[in-house]
Amino acid sequence: MKIKDTDYLYATMRVRANEKNLLTERDISRMCDAKDASEAAKILSDAGYEDIAGGSFSEVSAAIAAMRKKTGKLIDEICENRAIFDVFALKYDFHNIKTVIKASLSGTDAQRLLSDSGTVSKEDIVSAYRTGDVKALPEKMGEALIEGRDILSRTGDACLADIALDRAYFEMLITAAENSESDFLR
């Protein structure tokens, strides 16, 4: 299928209308240099994020996560070809899997490090890891999660689990790019 310039006109206009809420490189640099959380919150507020003036660093982080989730919903809403969205969202699924695996190794809670931007919910990934029931995950992802968990339990080496997960991620990424019917993504 040949994609025409006008095929994504509506989506492009919706994205352009939301560009004012993008953090610039300068904004990010200013946030990194902020002397406290309220200064970072002011920068976010000026960029169109929810007003959390005087908030803590965890509230600033939550505001950024909420905007990322809102942006993901917008993209999902306007993206007619779900496979295109999946190409960009898969990395968050595998980030979540790796985070859960490494948190189990260190005995920490991974919840605050998990992303809502993947193709499946972070809750489904956590549940699949804990129970071994991967029905809520795409087949290849579920197999990779179990393989990563097994490698970790056998070897205690998170890097070896990462290698297996990366292999599955790239295989799924190639499949999603092929399914997108986009020459650019292929």
N, C-alpha and C positions, 0 to 999 in steps of 0.2 A: 504494500500500500504506500503510495507516494503522499507525503505530507506537504500541504500547501501552506504558504505564509499566513493565510487567513484562518487556518484551522484552530489556532490558539489565540485568536484576537481577544475574545472575552476573558480568557484566563490571564492574558498579558495585562489587560486593563485592570483587572482585580488586583493583580500583584503590584502594578504601578501605584494604585491608590493606597496601598499599604506600605510603600517604601519609606514613607516619612517616619515609620517606627523602627527602621533599621538602625542599629548602633553602628556608628562609623568607627574606623580604626582609631581616630582621635578620642572618641567617647570611651572606647575600651581602654585605651592607654590612660585616660584621666581616671577611670574607675580603678585601674590597677594602682595608680598613684594616690588614690584617695586616702586621707588620713584616718577616716573612720567610715562606718557604715552609712551614716546619714548623708555624707558627701556623695557616696556612691549611689545612694537612693535618689538624691536630687538629680544626678546625671540621667538616671533611668526615667525619672518623672519628666524631665525636659524632653526626652525622646519619645514620650507618649505612653510609657508604661504606667501601670497603676501607681497611685500615690502612696508611697511607703516612707515618707519623710520621717527621719528619726528611727527608722527600722534597724534591725540587726543584719549582720552579714547573711545569716540564714534566710531572712526575709527577702533580701536582695536576690539571693540565689533562687528562692522560690518564685519571685517575680519574673526572673529570666526564664525559668522552666515553664511557667504559665504562658508566657508569650511564645515560647517555642512550641508548646502544645497547641496554642491557638493558631499559630502559623501552619502547623501540620494539618490541622482540621481544615483550614482554608485551602491548602494545596489539595488535600483529599477531595474536597468539595468541587474544585474546579478542574481537577485532572480527570479527563474522560478515560484515559488509558491507565488503569491501576498499575500496570507493570512498570510504567515510567516512574511513578511514585515509589514503588518497591525498590527500584535500583538505588534510590537515595536513602530509604528507610531501613534497609537490611543491616546497615552498619550498626544501628542502635540496638537491634535484636542481639547481634553477636557481642556488642559491648556489654549488654545486660547479662548474657550467658557467662562471659568471662568474669564479670564483676561478681556474680553469684558464686562461681567456682572459687575464685581467689578469696572471697570473704569466708567461705566455708573452711578454706585452708588456714586462714588466720584466726578463725573463730569470731569474726566481727559481723555486724549487721550491715548489709549492702544497701539497704533501702534508700538512703539519702543519695547514693551514687547512681541509682538506676534512672533510665530515661523513659519518658512516655512517647518518644518519637518513632518507635519501631513499627513493624507490621503486625506484631502481636503484643498483647499487654504484658507489662513487666510482672504482673501478678501471675499470669499463666507460666511465665518462664521460671519464676521462683517456685511455684507449685510443682512444675514438671521436674525441677532439679531435686526438690525434697522427696517427692513421691516416686519418681521414675515413670510416671504416667505422662507421656508426651503427646497424647491425642489432640490437645489443643494447639499444638505447634505444627507447622508444615513438616512433612515427613523427613526431609533432608536435615532440617534444623533440629528436630527431635532426636534423630540418629546422632547428630554431632554433639548435642548436649550430653547424651548418654555416654558417647565415646570419650568426651572431655572429662566427664565425672569419673568414668572408669580408669582413665589414664591417671588422673590425680590420685584416686584411691590406691592404685597399684604402685605408683612411683613417688607420689608426693611432689612432683615437679609440675608446677603451673605452666612453665614454658612449653613443655611437651603437649599439654592440653591445648595451649594457644595454637600450636602448629596444626593440630587436628581441626580445631575450630576455624582457623584461617582458611584451610583447604576447603572446608564445607562452605564457608562464607563466599569464597571466590567462585565456587561451582554454582552456588545459588545466584550470585551476582551475574554470572554469564548467562544463566537461564533467564533471569529477569530481563536482561538487556535484549536477549533474543526475542522474548515474548513481547517486548515493547514495540517491535516493528520500527524502531528508530535506528537509522543508519549511524547517527551520531553516537548513540549509546552503545551500539554494537562495536 
